[in-house]
Amino acid sequence: MNRDLFLSDFKRLRRAYPPEDLPEILADYVKNMPLMPAHWPGNTRHPDKIIRHCCIYFRTNLKKMAMRCRKESIRYPRQATIYLLEKRSGLRHEEIGAIFGLDRTTIISSRDRIQNLIDTNEDIRAELWRLNAKL
């Protein structure tokens, strides 16, 4: 998390709300804040580093992730890697698709599935937060 951005938001919230309401508002703010806002400085990472880190984390390799397979053990790591590549590398959908041998609509669908999981599943949200923090 970008400390300066969080502090500026905290100062804004502190000015806008009474002190007794701040703990609840801050908890809600942190819970609902985006996983990786694109506007944070220093947010981009080299795609090779992201892929390598995801392969190590999920105990797989790029060849397996690029397989056309719907097994959860292959699909989820691939979709999580695609999500992180889009958020952190600055690559376009077509470029990410070329890495995995997928078209851009499949990349968009993968990203949307992971975003939906992040929004609905706290464990996956925490897992991707930890994975992102290690990049």
N, C-alpha and C positions, 0 to 999 in steps of 0.2 A: 504494500500500500504506500502511496506517496504521502509522506508525513506532512509536507507543506499544504497539500490540497486538503487533507483531512483537517488540519488545524484551521484553515481558513473557513471550511464548512462549519467546524465546531464554533468558531467565533460568531459566525452568522447566526447559527441556531441559538447560541447563548444570548444574543441581542434580541432575538425574535420571541423567545419563550420565557416564562417565569422559571426560576431555579428549581422549584419543586416538580416541574414537569420534565425537566431535562433528562433524567435517567431513562425514563420510558421512551422519550423521543429519540435519544441517542441509540438505544438498543434497537429500536425500529429502523433507524437510519442505517446502522451497520448491517443489520439483517438484510435490508433491501438494496444495499448499494451494489452496483454492477460488479461482476467478477473482475473484469479487467477493462476499465474504460480506455478507449483508444487515445484519448487526449492526454493521458498522463505522460509526462516527459520520461524518456528512457524506456518506453514501452516496447520498442521493437527489438527483436532478437534474430540472429541468423537462423534460417530454416534448418540447416544441418544440426545445429545445437538443439533445437526444439525436438526434432525427430529422434536424435540420439538419446536425449533425456527421456522421452516418452517410451522408447524401446526398452531402456533399462528399467524404468518404473513399472511397465506392464509385463516385463520379462518376455519380450517378443522381439521380432526384427522387422525391418521394412518390407522384406519379401513376403512375410506372412500377412502383414497388415495390408499389402497391396493385392492380396488374393481376393478373387470375387467369391466371397463366402459370407453367409449370414449368421454363422455361429457367433453367439454372444462373446465368446473368448477372443474372437478376432474383430468383430464388428465394433464393440465398445472402445477398445484401444485405438482403432482406426478413426472413429468419429471424434474421440477426445483429442487425438493428435491433429486432426483437421481443424477442430475448433480452436486449439491453441495456435496453430499456424496462421489461421485467419486473424486472430486477435493480436498476435505478437510479432508476426514476421513482416506484415505489410504486403504479402503476396496476394495477387488477384486470384479469383476462383479458378480460372483456367490454369494458372501456374501450379496451384495446389493439386488440381485434378491431374496434371501431367505427372506429378510425383507418384500418385497412387493409381494411375491408369483409369481415372474416372472423369466424367464430364462435369461441367460446372454446376448443372442442376443437382447432381448427386452430392456435390460438395455443399451446396446451399442446404439441401435436405439433411445432411449429416450435422451441419452446424445447428440447424433448427431443432433437431432431435436432442442434441446435447444441451442446448439452451433450455428446452422444455424440461429436461431432467434436472438441470440446475435450479430451475424455478420451483420444481415440485419435490425434489428429493434432497434433504439436508446432507445425507452422507456423500452423495455424489458432488454436491456443491463444495463440501469441505475437502473432498479428495482432489478436485480440480483446483481449488484454492491452494492446497499444499503443493501440488504439482507445478502450478504457475509460480509460486513463491520460490521454488528451487531453480527456476530458469535464470 
